[in-house]
């Protein structure tokens, strides 16, 4: 089996168009068709159902796509291991990170890696926890960093914690609750709230806060970024639950106040996850070393 054929197959699956695949790969459309035909003959199956207007992958095509991604990842890992053998860290490291980690924890780590390994090309994809888990399963990233809950299903992913994070209930500085040394659950009833979107690790913990304390919500504004949530809180649009690292600057500037909830603390774990095919990949190990050092 040739890697060129697998690369063509993967590209066609992801763009779902023969013409686009040929343009991306810089080969002719007949060459794309030939690669697919050769794979179908080798595996004695139909990989795509073709029509004049669309290309639809078959169930056996889905199986090959998953394995092909793994094979290409292993080949890339082997290439990088050989470069490492020659005392150079090169190649590409694609990191998937949920918003809090990607926006506040990862930048100084990336800066250190770039200084230490100038030949290493770093790419960061930021999404919510649910998205990063999916990207990692599909090998669209080499390693995922998440703040929410994940379970390893069918041994698809290796998941390990690397640091703890504390979340705080926050309000605008001029909110009446900001004057209190502590607040109670009763103070939180029928409040306006600003929240991250479904699938976010931070939203998971806010929903847990609501359920565990039986909180009735007057209104809930959903925004898919930490910065948007913070600005909305500062403008007095509601309370929120945010990570300590997210509100550090706003606390110093007195834009936001922490509302300590009586006898309750909100601690969560940041975790890294990757496919077993990425285990012992040198570029991934370099990032893990930097993460654990920071933690």
Secondary structure by P-SEA (a helix, b strand, c coil): ccaaaaaaaaaaaaaccaaaaaaaacccaaaaaaaaaaaaaaacccccccccccccccaaaaaaaaaaaaaaaaaaaaaaaaaaaacccccbbbbbbcccccccccaaaaaaaaaacccbbbbbbbbcaaaaaaaaaaccccbbbbcbbbbbccccbbbbbcbbbbbbbccccccccccccccccccccbbbbbbcccccaaaaaaaaaaaaacccccbbbbbccaaaaaaaaaaccbbbbbccccaaaaaaaccccccccccbbbbbbbbccccccccccaaaaaaaaaaaaac
